[in-house]
Amino acid sequence: MYAQINGTRIFFDVEGMGWVPDGPVLRQKPTCFVLHGGPGGDHTGYKPGLTPLTEEMQLVYIDNRGSGHSDKGPQESYSLENNLEDIEALRRHLGLEKIVLHGHSYGGMVAQAYALRYPEHVAGLLLLTTSPSYEFLDKAKKVVEEKGTPEMKAIAQVLWDGAFSSKEQLSTFYELMAPLYSVTHNAEPSDEERKAGMDARERSNRCYEALNEGFGGFLKSFDLREQLPSISAPTLVMGARHDWITPVEDSEEIASLIPECELVIFENSSHSVIKDEHAHYVSTVLDFVKRRIV
């Protein structure tokens, strides 16, 4: 489905019922916007991993402008500001009063910014392996210097410079960096696992220009730390012990700044918690939603 908002066409997909039979009444579930990483990722990597969350929430998967199935535009339009305002415009388009925001990585940065600007429309925050400020960049660079192969270091420099030149080069980045993104990465996959991985890559439609705009530009000055104590929505922060790009101490910092926030650290995960500890992730989110949001 598409919404024509803010001068562009944004793709979204809905999973799960919003209203469910509950004895003699219909009960409304919370609606959760799923915000992908990148910048420049898309929603496809969350399917079917997030499907169990529809037990308690209706999910709205979103592709940011330029990414996935959403319309392209000039690189300068792929900004945090526009991503933030597109979420608000989509909320209005769908006629929703309040939304839960599930933000992973860069999506978590957008979710934090949205909660600060539109607190009256936030029912809850689910922040997964994300950061509150630009300081994650230097920490990630140190990890690559310490643990990366020469090939990893070379392709990571393209990321730091915001200098990707093609989708093929971006695909090479994710292939080379895969061992850092996931502790369950298999360097020698079976034919079935290899095909599944190829299929997943073919399904995605990443936008290297959006990634360049972020890492080469606005993420270098991104910083919400002074404002985070004003967030009042129920918030779950989920960090990963072995996360290389948004390190665990960043999740701990967010949790220390948001009042009455809950923090869960996934001890056997890197950035890809949904892959590395799927069952634990699902039970953690459902428990929080049942206690704090529903």
Backbone bond lengths (Angstrom), bond angles and torsions (degrees), N, CA, C in turn:
res aa  C-N    CA-C-N  psi(-1)  N-CA   C-N-CA  omega(-1)  CA-C   N-CA-C  phi
1 M - - - 1.461 - - 1.521 109.91 -
2 Y 1.314 115.32 156.79 1.455 120.14 -177.12 1.527 110.56 -132.40
3 A 1.321 114.78 149.28 1.456 121.68 172.92 1.522 108.23 -125.33
4 Q 1.332 116.42 126.42 1.460 121.32 176.51 1.527 107.35 -86.51
5 I 1.338 116.19 100.03 1.465 120.71 -174.60 1.522 109.96 -137.73
6 N 1.315 116.40 147.99 1.471 122.87 174.65 1.524 112.73 48.28
7 G 1.322 115.99 38.84 1.452 120.43 174.44 1.514 115.17 77.00
8 T 1.332 118.02 12.67 1.462 120.88 177.96 1.518 109.15 -145.07
9 R 1.322 116.51 173.99 1.462 121.47 -179.90 1.527 108.68 -113.11
10 I 1.331 115.42 115.89 1.459 122.37 -176.08 1.527 109.72 -103.50
11 F 1.331 115.31 131.38 1.462 121.24 176.90 1.522 110.23 -85.89
12 F 1.343 115.72 139.01 1.461 120.23 171.45 1.516 108.67 -145.35
13 D 1.310 116.57 156.06 1.455 122.37 179.35 1.519 108.15 -138.57
14 V 1.321 117.29 137.12 1.459 122.53 -175.10 1.526 109.70 -108.57
15 E 1.328 115.96 131.73 1.456 121.32 176.63 1.532 109.26 -125.52
16 G 1.331 115.76 128.82 1.462 120.59 177.65 1.520 113.05 94.18
17 M 1.323 115.00 153.78 1.469 121.14 179.35 1.522 110.94 -75.95
18 G 1.315 115.57 144.43 1.453 120.91 174.54 1.517 112.20 -88.23
19 W 1.324 115.43 -32.16 1.463 121.78 179.03 1.522 107.87 -122.49
20 V 1.337 116.98 128.54 1.462 121.08 -175.23 1.527 110.70 -126.38
21 P 1.334 117.32 145.34 1.473 120.06 176.97 1.526 110.83 -63.50
22 D 1.311 116.24 132.00 1.465 122.13 177.80 1.523 107.45 -139.76
23 G 1.348 114.82 83.71 1.463 119.01 -175.27 1.512 110.68 65.27
24 P 1.326 118.14 -126.09 1.460 120.93 -176.73 1.531 114.29 -83.36
25 V 1.335 117.85 1.95 1.466 120.44 -175.88 1.527 110.34 -128.79
26 L 1.324 114.05 167.18 1.455 121.16 168.70 1.526 107.95 -101.99
27 R 1.323 115.74 127.14 1.471 120.86 -178.90 1.517 109.24 -104.24
28 Q 1.329 115.87 133.81 1.462 120.52 179.50 1.518 110.40 -87.99
29 K 1.325 116.39 126.87 1.449 121.39 174.40 1.526 109.81 -83.64
30 P 1.340 117.91 155.06 1.456 119.62 170.98 1.524 110.24 -62.69
31 T 1.312 116.88 145.27 1.470 121.82 174.21 1.518 108.46 -101.37
32 C 1.316 115.60 127.80 1.458 121.97 -174.96 1.521 110.42 -114.63
33 F 1.334 116.99 120.64 1.460 122.27 172.83 1.525 108.93 -82.35
34 V 1.316 116.94 124.42 1.462 122.83 179.24 1.519 108.60 -95.36
35 L 1.332 116.01 113.89 1.462 122.42 -174.76 1.519 109.67 -106.00
36 H 1.318 116.05 119.48 1.465 121.04 -174.00 1.529 113.02 -82.25
37 G 1.308 114.17 169.68 1.459 121.17 -177.80 1.513 112.98 -87.69
38 G 1.314 113.96 -164.65 1.458 120.94 -178.53 1.533 110.47 129.63
39 P 1.348 117.76 -114.85 1.450 126.56 0.01 1.543 111.17 -57.64
40 G 1.316 115.45 153.78 1.455 119.00 176.71 1.504 115.05 102.70
41 G 1.351 118.14 0.94 1.454 119.26 174.36 1.519 110.36 -76.24
42 D 1.325 116.55 -166.28 1.452 119.68 171.72 1.526 109.13 -148.89
43 H 1.314 116.79 -177.75 1.467 120.83 -170.84 1.528 113.50 -81.43
44 T 1.325 118.54 -14.19 1.461 120.55 -166.49 1.523 113.52 -62.79
45 G 1.326 118.23 -30.67 1.455 120.79 -178.09 1.517 114.17 -67.48
46 Y 1.340 117.21 -11.89 1.466 120.71 -179.18 1.529 112.64 -93.80
47 K 1.325 115.80 -1.04 1.457 121.29 177.58 1.526 109.11 -107.39
48 P 1.323 120.22 128.64 1.468 128.54 2.11 1.532 113.55 -95.57
49 G 1.345 118.58 15.47 1.459 120.75 -173.33 1.514 114.63 -56.89
50 L 1.335 117.20 -35.44 1.464 120.22 -177.58 1.530 113.39 -90.07
51 T 1.319 117.49 -5.81 1.463 120.31 -177.10 1.531 113.44 -52.37
52 P 1.342 120.68 -39.91 1.471 119.05 179.20 1.527 113.88 -59.79
53 L 1.325 118.02 -21.00 1.463 120.00 -179.82 1.522 112.13 -69.41
54 T 1.354 116.69 -15.46 1.468 118.89 179.22 1.523 111.61 -68.96
55 E 1.318 117.15 -7.47 1.472 120.48 173.11 1.524 110.36 -58.92
56 E 1.340 116.36 -34.41 1.470 120.76 -176.68 1.522 114.14 -120.76
57 M 1.350 118.50 -13.09 1.458 120.18 -176.32 1.519 110.30 -141.11
58 Q 1.308 115.62 151.57 1.451 121.00 165.98 1.528 107.16 -86.91
59 L 1.326 117.67 132.95 1.459 121.97 -176.33 1.522 110.79 -104.13
60 V 1.313 116.03 135.96 1.464 122.02 173.21 1.529 106.91 -120.00
61 Y 1.322 115.70 106.24 1.465 120.87 177.71 1.522 108.59 -82.52
62 I 1.322 116.61 137.72 1.460 121.66 -175.20 1.528 109.60 -129.08
63 D 1.328 115.88 137.74 1.467 121.28 168.52 1.524 107.50 -103.69
64 N 1.328 116.73 122.23 1.461 119.62 177.37 1.528 110.72 -61.23
65 R 1.316 115.95 156.18 1.465 120.65 177.44 1.539 110.37 -51.04
66 G 1.320 115.45 134.12 1.468 121.39 -178.28 1.505 114.11 87.98
67 S 1.328 118.00 -18.66 1.463 122.54 -174.63 1.527 111.24 -107.82
68 G 1.328 115.12 156.81 1.451 120.17 174.63 1.516 112.01 54.72
69 H 1.344 116.12 -125.64 1.462 121.85 -177.61 1.522 112.47 -96.08
70 S 1.326 118.21 0.07 1.463 120.05 178.28 1.517 110.48 -76.29
71 D 1.324 115.80 160.47 1.461 120.49 -176.37 1.524 112.13 -69.63
72 K 1.320 114.25 149.38 1.458 121.57 176.62 1.527 109.75 -79.57
73 G 1.336 114.72 163.94 1.449 121.32 175.94 1.514 108.87 -159.99
74 P 1.325 118.82 -175.91 1.466 120.07 176.73 1.524 110.88 -65.11
75 Q 1.343 116.85 148.36 1.460 120.68 -175.54 1.521 112.14 -55.61
76 E 1.308 117.40 -36.56 1.464 119.51 -176.98 1.531 112.37 -66.76
77 S 1.337 116.67 -15.03 1.472 119.02 178.12 1.527 112.17 -81.57
78 Y 1.343 117.92 -9.53 1.465 121.97 -179.04 1.526 109.82 -87.43
79 S 1.315 115.07 65.07 1.462 121.33 -173.44 1.523 111.11 -111.06
80 L 1.324 115.84 159.72 1.460 121.13 173.85 1.520 110.29 -58.64
81 E 1.310 117.30 -40.71 1.457 121.99 -179.82 1.528 110.93 -58.72
82 N 1.323 116.99 -47.04 1.460 119.59 -179.52 1.528 111.98 -69.56
83 N 1.333 117.23 -39.33 1.463 119.45 176.67 1.523 110.63 -59.25
84 L 1.312 115.86 -41.68 1.466 122.25 179.40 1.529 111.02 -63.74
85 E 1.324 116.70 -48.65 1.464 120.04 -177.30 1.524 111.75 -71.98
86 D 1.337 117.89 -26.82 1.466 119.85 175.60 1.530 110.79 -66.75
87 I 1.325 117.37 -36.68 1.466 120.64 176.35 1.526 109.94 -62.65
88 E 1.309 116.80 -46.30 1.461 120.41 -180.00 1.524 110.91 -63.06
89 A 1.333 116.55 -40.94 1.464 119.43 179.36 1.527 111.04 -66.59
90 L 1.331 117.71 -37.08 1.457 120.51 178.44 1.533 110.69 -69.01
91 R 1.329 116.80 -37.56 1.470 119.62 175.75 1.525 110.01 -57.31
92 R 1.317 116.81 -47.14 1.466 120.64 179.30 1.525 110.82 -65.17
93 H 1.325 116.11 -41.52 1.467 121.41 -179.85 1.526 111.15 -57.96
94 L 1.331 116.80 -37.94 1.462 121.59 -178.36 1.527 112.64 -87.62
95 G 1.318 117.33 -3.00 1.459 120.75 176.44 1.520 113.75 70.45
96 L 1.330 116.36 33.95 1.461 121.27 -177.62 1.529 110.17 -99.88
97 E 1.323 116.21 135.67 1.466 120.16 179.13 1.524 110.68 -80.28
98 K 1.345 115.69 -49.45 1.462 120.45 179.66 1.524 109.66 -131.75
99 I 1.324 115.40 149.88 1.458 121.03 179.92 1.520 109.83 -134.12
100 V 1.324 114.88 150.81 1.458 121.66 166.74 1.517 106.32 -90.73
101 L 1.329 117.68 143.22 1.461 121.71 177.98 1.525 109.25 -115.85
102 H 1.322 116.03 120.00 1.466 122.12 173.09 1.525 106.36 -102.73
103 G 1.327 116.91 105.53 1.452 120.94 -176.06 1.515 111.81 -115.72
104 H 1.309 116.13 118.91 1.461 122.02 179.15 1.516 109.36 -106.43
105 S 1.332 117.28 129.46 1.467 122.65 175.80 1.540 109.62 59.00
106 Y 1.349 118.03 -121.31 1.462 119.16 177.43 1.528 110.95 -59.11
107 G 1.340 116.71 -33.71 1.459 119.36 177.63 1.511 112.17 -59.86
108 G 1.337 117.42 -31.21 1.452 121.11 176.55 1.515 112.13 -69.33
109 M 1.322 117.07 -31.50 1.463 120.52 176.11 1.517 109.97 -67.91
110 V 1.334 116.35 -42.06 1.459 120.64 177.06 1.530 110.16 -63.52
111 A 1.339 116.58 -41.92 1.466 120.74 -179.50 1.522 111.38 -61.63
112 Q 1.328 117.34 -43.30 1.463 120.33 178.41 1.529 110.49 -61.67
113 A 1.335 115.92 -44.56 1.465 120.33 -178.83 1.529 110.76 -64.01
114 Y 1.336 116.11 -38.48 1.469 119.29 178.84 1.522 110.66 -65.07
115 A 1.327 117.04 -43.67 1.463 120.88 -178.94 1.519 111.54 -62.55
116 L 1.311 116.94 -30.61 1.465 120.66 178.40 1.530 111.73 -75.68
117 R 1.326 116.87 -35.66 1.462 119.47 -177.68 1.526 112.84 -85.52
118 Y 1.335 116.90 -34.59 1.457 121.11 -175.56 1.534 111.19 -126.69
119 P 1.310 118.14 57.95 1.471 120.19 -175.10 1.525 113.27 -60.83
120 E 1.321 117.07 -28.85 1.468 120.16 -177.01 1.521 112.53 -70.43
121 H 1.325 117.21 -13.10 1.463 120.58 -178.08 1.530 112.65 -110.01
122 V 1.327 118.14 11.54 1.463 121.64 -177.92 1.521 110.63 -107.88
123 A 1.332 115.90 118.84 1.462 121.06 177.07 1.518 111.97 -89.22
124 G 1.327 116.93 -20.93 1.456 120.50 179.29 1.525 110.90 178.04
125 L 1.328 115.13 159.50 1.462 122.06 178.79 1.521 109.68 -124.38
126 L 1.330 115.33 131.48 1.457 122.66 173.71 1.524 106.28 -120.14
127 L 1.335 116.92 101.26 1.455 122.30 -172.25 1.516 109.56 -106.12
128 L 1.326 116.29 113.51 1.462 122.38 -173.61 1.518 111.02 -113.03
129 T 1.328 116.23 119.92 1.474 124.14 178.98 1.530 111.04 37.53
130 T 1.337 114.15 74.24 1.454 121.00 -179.23 1.523 108.95 -137.51
131 S 1.330 116.49 -174.20 1.470 121.24 -175.61 1.521 110.56 -140.57
132 P 1.354 116.40 156.58 1.459 119.74 179.21 1.526 113.69 -96.12
133 S 1.356 116.71 -7.67 1.464 118.36 -174.35 1.517 111.55 -159.55
134 Y 1.326 113.74 172.25 1.468 123.03 179.31 1.525 113.26 -62.49
135 E 1.325 117.92 -14.40 1.463 119.46 -174.90 1.525 113.15 -64.73
136 F 1.335 117.18 -15.45 1.468 118.98 176.76 1.525 111.27 -62.02
137 L 1.328 117.24 -26.07 1.462 120.71 -176.65 1.522 112.11 -62.71
138 D 1.320 117.70 -51.28 1.461 120.64 -179.31 1.520 111.77 -65.39
139 K 1.335 116.67 -34.86 1.464 119.56 178.48 1.526 110.28 -65.62
140 A 1.323 116.84 -41.92 1.459 120.75 179.76 1.529 111.05 -66.57
141 K 1.312 116.44 -38.17 1.468 119.70 178.17 1.520 111.06 -60.60
142 K 1.327 117.00 -39.13 1.461 121.01 179.19 1.518 111.44 -65.01
143 V 1.344 116.76 -38.93 1.460 120.56 178.72 1.526 110.49 -62.39
144 V 1.321 116.64 -43.71 1.463 120.25 -179.85 1.517 110.73 -64.87
145 E 1.325 117.19 -39.76 1.470 120.36 178.50 1.511 111.21 -63.97
146 E 1.333 117.17 -36.26 1.459 121.31 -177.23 1.529 113.10 -81.81
147 K 1.329 117.26 -37.27 1.458 120.25 -170.56 1.524 114.40 -115.42
148 G 1.316 117.17 -14.08 1.457 119.88 -172.72 1.513 114.32 -79.71
149 T 1.320 115.96 150.67 1.452 122.31 171.01 1.526 108.66 -76.28
150 P 1.320 118.12 166.74 1.476 119.20 175.92 1.531 112.41 -55.45
151 E 1.334 116.12 -37.67 1.469 119.73 179.33 1.525 110.96 -66.88
152 M 1.346 116.61 -39.77 1.468 120.22 177.16 1.520 110.99 -63.35
153 K 1.307 116.70 -43.71 1.460 120.69 -178.60 1.524 111.21 -62.29
154 A 1.326 115.63 -39.08 1.465 119.35 -178.34 1.521 111.36 -68.34
155 I 1.337 117.44 -45.23 1.466 119.89 -177.88 1.524 110.59 -74.03
156 A 1.339 117.95 -29.98 1.463 120.20 176.53 1.519 111.09 -66.26
157 Q 1.309 117.01 -32.79 1.464 119.89 178.48 1.520 111.06 -62.83
158 V 1.336 116.38 -33.54 1.462 120.23 175.81 1.530 109.68 -63.15
159 L 1.344 115.75 -39.38 1.468 119.68 176.78 1.519 110.93 -63.22
160 W 1.329 117.21 -50.61 1.468 120.33 -178.15 1.532 111.18 -59.13
161 D 1.334 116.57 -33.82 1.465 120.41 -178.12 1.531 112.32 -83.23
162 G 1.338 117.31 -10.52 1.466 119.57 -174.54 1.505 110.82 60.69
163 A 1.350 116.22 49.39 1.465 119.97 -168.92 1.531 113.43 -127.70
164 F 1.323 118.16 26.78 1.464 118.68 175.16 1.533 109.60 -65.75
165 S 1.324 115.27 142.73 1.462 119.66 -176.29 1.519 113.91 -116.29
166 S 1.333 118.01 -5.16 1.465 120.26 -179.80 1.524 110.39 -163.07
167 K 1.333 115.74 161.32 1.463 120.85 175.54 1.519 110.76 -65.13
168 E 1.337 116.06 -32.26 1.457 120.22 179.05 1.523 110.79 -65.33
169 Q 1.317 117.12 -42.08 1.466 120.33 177.60 1.524 110.67 -64.74
170 L 1.337 117.52 -37.68 1.455 120.81 177.84 1.529 110.80 -66.04
171 S 1.324 116.98 -38.61 1.468 120.53 176.60 1.522 110.56 -62.31
172 T 1.323 116.40 -38.76 1.467 120.71 177.40 1.525 110.40 -62.64
173 F 1.320 117.03 -39.63 1.466 120.79 177.13 1.520 110.95 -56.36
174 Y 1.330 116.78 -50.90 1.462 119.44 -176.47 1.528 111.84 -68.50
175 E 1.316 117.50 -32.08 1.465 119.82 177.20 1.523 110.71 -67.22
176 L 1.334 116.82 -44.40 1.466 120.32 -178.70 1.526 111.83 -70.07
177 M 1.332 117.52 -35.91 1.458 121.52 -174.95 1.521 113.17 -88.43
178 A 1.333 117.49 -2.57 1.469 121.43 -175.83 1.525 113.62 -52.05
179 P 1.346 120.53 -40.27 1.468 119.41 179.95 1.520 113.59 -62.98
180 L 1.343 117.79 -24.97 1.459 120.41 177.33 1.525 111.75 -83.48
181 Y 1.317 117.01 -30.30 1.461 121.01 -177.59 1.521 113.19 -73.49
182 S 1.337 116.99 -28.71 1.468 119.71 -173.88 1.520 110.60 -141.92
183 V 1.342 116.64 130.05 1.462 120.11 177.76 1.520 111.15 -74.79
184 T 1.336 117.82 -16.11 1.456 120.96 178.77 1.524 112.18 -97.12
185 H 1.334 116.96 10.40 1.467 120.21 178.40 1.518 109.99 -59.10
186 N 1.319 115.55 133.42 1.457 122.27 179.94 1.520 109.49 -105.70
187 A 1.329 116.44 112.16 1.461 120.85 -177.96 1.517 112.46 -70.58
188 E 1.322 116.62 -20.95 1.462 121.33 179.51 1.532 109.20 -127.64
189 P 1.325 117.23 72.68 1.466 120.45 -175.34 1.523 111.70 -70.83
190 S 1.327 114.71 155.28 1.456 120.17 173.09 1.530 108.65 -70.64
191 D 1.336 116.15 169.47 1.462 119.39 178.39 1.522 110.99 -58.78
192 E 1.346 115.90 -39.54 1.463 119.87 179.44 1.523 111.32 -66.30
193 E 1.340 116.92 -43.28 1.468 120.42 178.37 1.522 111.01 -66.59
194 R 1.319 116.47 -37.84 1.467 119.75 179.38 1.521 110.70 -64.78
195 K 1.334 116.62 -42.79 1.466 120.32 178.85 1.526 110.67 -64.21
196 A 1.353 116.44 -41.71 1.464 119.69 178.85 1.517 110.72 -61.21
197 G 1.335 116.68 -40.70 1.450 120.64 178.40 1.513 112.21 -65.45
198 M 1.346 116.36 -41.45 1.465 120.36 177.98 1.519 110.72 -64.98
199 D 1.340 116.15 -41.16 1.459 119.74 178.88 1.525 111.11 -61.65
200 A 1.353 116.13 -42.00 1.468 120.35 -179.41 1.525 110.61 -63.56
201 R 1.332 116.52 -41.10 1.466 119.43 179.19 1.520 111.27 -65.87
202 E 1.338 116.30 -37.80 1.463 119.64 -179.36 1.527 111.27 -70.14
203 R 1.335 116.87 -31.23 1.470 119.93 178.81 1.524 111.91 -68.54
204 S 1.321 116.16 -33.27 1.464 119.30 -175.65 1.526 110.87 -76.82
205 N 1.315 115.46 155.87 1.461 121.39 178.41 1.526 108.19 -138.01
206 R 1.332 114.91 73.52 1.462 120.11 -176.52 1.526 111.10 -72.59
207 C 1.312 114.61 154.23 1.465 121.88 -177.90 1.522 108.88 -115.01
208 Y 1.328 117.02 104.67 1.465 119.29 -176.75 1.523 111.63 -70.28
209 E 1.343 116.92 -26.11 1.460 118.64 178.36 1.533 111.14 -66.39
210 A 1.337 116.69 -37.49 1.466 119.65 177.72 1.526 110.86 -66.69
211 L 1.332 116.33 -38.66 1.464 119.84 177.14 1.525 110.25 -63.81
212 N 1.326 116.76 -41.32 1.465 120.40 177.59 1.520 111.51 -62.23
213 E 1.338 116.12 -41.59 1.469 120.00 -178.76 1.526 110.79 -62.98
214 G 1.341 116.03 -37.52 1.453 119.45 179.88 1.513 112.82 -73.82
215 F 1.321 117.00 -59.83 1.462 120.11 -174.15 1.524 112.49 -73.41
216 G 1.308 116.69 -27.42 1.463 118.87 177.30 1.511 113.22 -88.11
217 G 1.338 116.39 -6.80 1.457 119.30 -174.55 1.507 114.52 -139.44
218 F 1.345 117.70 -98.14 1.468 120.72 -163.25 1.525 114.68 -68.35
219 L 1.338 119.19 -23.97 1.462 118.82 179.35 1.531 112.15 -69.62
220 K 1.313 117.56 -18.44 1.466 120.84 179.89 1.527 112.23 -70.15
221 S 1.341 116.66 -16.44 1.470 119.95 179.00 1.523 112.62 -123.31
222 F 1.314 117.06 5.21 1.467 122.06 -179.65 1.528 110.52 -63.05
223 D 1.336 117.59 128.02 1.469 120.66 179.73 1.525 109.98 -163.31
224 L 1.332 115.85 112.74 1.467 121.17 -178.94 1.523 112.52 -111.89
225 R 1.315 118.55 4.79 1.458 121.46 -168.41 1.529 113.79 -60.01
226 E 1.305 117.82 -39.48 1.467 118.46 -178.81 1.520 112.06 -67.22
227 Q 1.322 118.22 -25.80 1.462 121.76 -175.59 1.530 113.36 -92.41
228 L 1.323 117.88 -21.46 1.459 120.43 -172.56 1.534 114.47 -56.92
229 P 1.334 120.24 -33.30 1.478 118.56 178.88 1.523 114.35 -60.92
230 S 1.329 118.64 -13.70 1.465 120.59 179.73 1.525 112.51 -85.21
231 I 1.332 118.28 -7.76 1.463 120.41 179.04 1.526 109.61 -71.57
232 S 1.318 116.23 128.37 1.463 120.89 -178.33 1.528 113.17 -114.25
233 A 1.328 117.70 -8.16 1.467 120.94 -178.99 1.523 110.50 -68.63
234 P 1.337 118.51 147.45 1.468 120.41 173.39 1.527 109.95 -55.51
235 T 1.322 116.22 127.12 1.466 120.54 -172.61 1.513 111.35 -130.89
236 L 1.332 115.03 130.95 1.461 122.76 172.44 1.515 107.84 -114.09
237 V 1.326 116.23 122.23 1.456 121.82 176.02 1.522 108.16 -106.83
238 M 1.325 115.73 128.69 1.460 121.45 -179.42 1.518 109.98 -121.49
239 G 1.336 115.94 113.57 1.448 121.51 178.96 1.516 110.90 -109.31
240 A 1.329 116.66 168.24 1.464 121.78 -179.58 1.519 109.26 -127.44
241 R 1.310 115.47 131.38 1.463 121.22 -174.70 1.521 112.74 -57.65
242 H 1.334 117.74 -34.30 1.466 121.07 -173.35 1.529 113.09 -110.24
243 D 1.333 116.32 19.42 1.463 121.33 -178.83 1.526 110.19 -65.19
244 W 1.326 116.42 127.21 1.475 119.88 -177.25 1.524 112.78 -92.78
245 I 1.337 117.73 -27.22 1.461 119.41 -170.94 1.527 112.84 -101.84
246 T 1.329 118.28 -35.51 1.476 121.34 171.91 1.532 105.92 -123.89
247 P 1.314 117.51 83.28 1.466 122.44 -167.03 1.524 113.63 -59.92
248 V 1.333 113.56 157.48 1.460 120.82 -172.64 1.530 111.93 -57.21
249 E 1.321 117.49 -33.02 1.461 118.56 -179.35 1.529 112.16 -66.03
250 D 1.338 117.60 -22.11 1.459 119.76 176.58 1.525 110.86 -71.41
251 S 1.334 116.87 -39.04 1.468 120.06 174.54 1.522 110.28 -63.15
252 E 1.318 115.92 -41.52 1.464 119.99 178.47 1.524 110.89 -63.31
253 E 1.318 117.25 -36.96 1.462 120.27 178.85 1.524 111.20 -67.21
254 I 1.334 117.27 -44.40 1.468 119.83 177.21 1.527 110.36 -57.16
255 A 1.339 115.97 -46.58 1.468 120.78 -177.48 1.521 111.77 -64.06
256 S 1.322 117.01 -30.43 1.460 120.02 179.67 1.527 112.16 -74.89
257 L 1.338 116.56 -18.54 1.457 120.73 -175.10 1.528 113.79 -99.11
258 I 1.331 118.17 -28.82 1.457 121.30 -178.22 1.533 109.21 -90.33
259 P 1.316 118.55 122.18 1.471 120.99 -177.89 1.533 112.52 -59.76
260 E 1.329 115.66 140.96 1.464 123.47 176.39 1.524 112.73 54.06
261 C 1.312 115.15 30.09 1.466 121.18 178.06 1.527 109.55 -79.82
262 E 1.327 116.93 148.85 1.456 121.36 173.84 1.524 109.17 -108.05
263 L 1.321 115.84 139.78 1.464 122.02 -176.88 1.516 109.77 -122.21
264 V 1.323 116.21 130.81 1.456 122.42 173.76 1.529 107.92 -128.04
265 I 1.325 116.47 127.77 1.461 121.66 177.04 1.525 108.39 -106.02
266 F 1.303 116.20 125.29 1.456 121.84 176.62 1.525 108.18 -87.86
267 E 1.322 115.25 108.28 1.461 121.34 -170.46 1.521 113.63 -73.22
268 N 1.324 117.55 -19.87 1.464 121.07 -176.21 1.525 111.87 -116.49
269 S 1.320 115.72 35.60 1.462 120.67 -177.12 1.515 111.59 -133.90
270 S 1.335 114.21 155.62 1.451 121.97 163.53 1.527 107.01 -107.46
271 H 1.309 118.33 -149.18 1.462 121.88 -174.33 1.529 111.90 -59.61
272 S 1.328 116.27 -30.91 1.470 121.22 -175.33 1.524 111.10 -91.68
273 V 1.322 116.91 64.61 1.462 122.22 -177.44 1.526 111.63 -58.70
274 I 1.322 117.34 -40.00 1.463 120.72 -176.96 1.523 110.31 -60.24
275 K 1.309 117.49 -33.08 1.461 121.87 176.66 1.520 111.38 -82.44
276 D 1.317 117.02 -45.67 1.463 121.10 -171.75 1.529 113.36 -70.70
277 E 1.329 117.47 -39.63 1.470 120.96 -177.87 1.524 109.75 -137.81
278 H 1.318 115.39 62.25 1.459 120.30 -170.54 1.522 112.75 -60.36
279 A 1.322 117.98 -49.96 1.467 120.74 -176.73 1.522 111.24 -62.09
280 H 1.328 116.93 -42.05 1.468 121.27 178.81 1.522 110.34 -65.06
281 Y 1.331 116.43 -41.64 1.460 121.12 178.10 1.533 110.92 -59.54
282 V 1.333 116.80 -49.42 1.461 121.22 -177.60 1.524 110.85 -61.58
283 S 1.321 117.28 -46.97 1.470 119.98 -178.65 1.525 111.05 -65.24
284 T 1.330 117.37 -35.87 1.467 121.38 179.03 1.525 111.04 -64.04
285 V 1.326 116.61 -47.31 1.465 120.65 -178.32 1.524 110.56 -66.96
286 L 1.333 117.72 -46.29 1.463 120.33 -178.60 1.523 111.73 -62.10
287 D 1.320 116.21 -40.40 1.469 119.27 178.31 1.522 110.78 -61.78
288 F 1.320 117.23 -44.51 1.468 120.75 -179.93 1.521 111.17 -63.95
289 V 1.333 116.48 -45.43 1.458 119.92 -178.03 1.542 110.07 -62.07
290 K 1.312 117.66 -43.35 1.460 120.98 179.52 1.530 111.79 -61.66
291 R 1.337 116.30 -39.74 1.471 120.08 -175.49 1.522 113.56 -82.03
292 R 1.343 116.23 -36.85 1.458 118.31 -166.79 1.543 114.06 -114.13
293 I 1.338 117.58 -18.32 1.465 118.27 -172.65 1.515 112.52 -118.97
294 V 1.329 118.42 -46.39 1.473 120.06 -176.35 1.530 109.88 -66.22
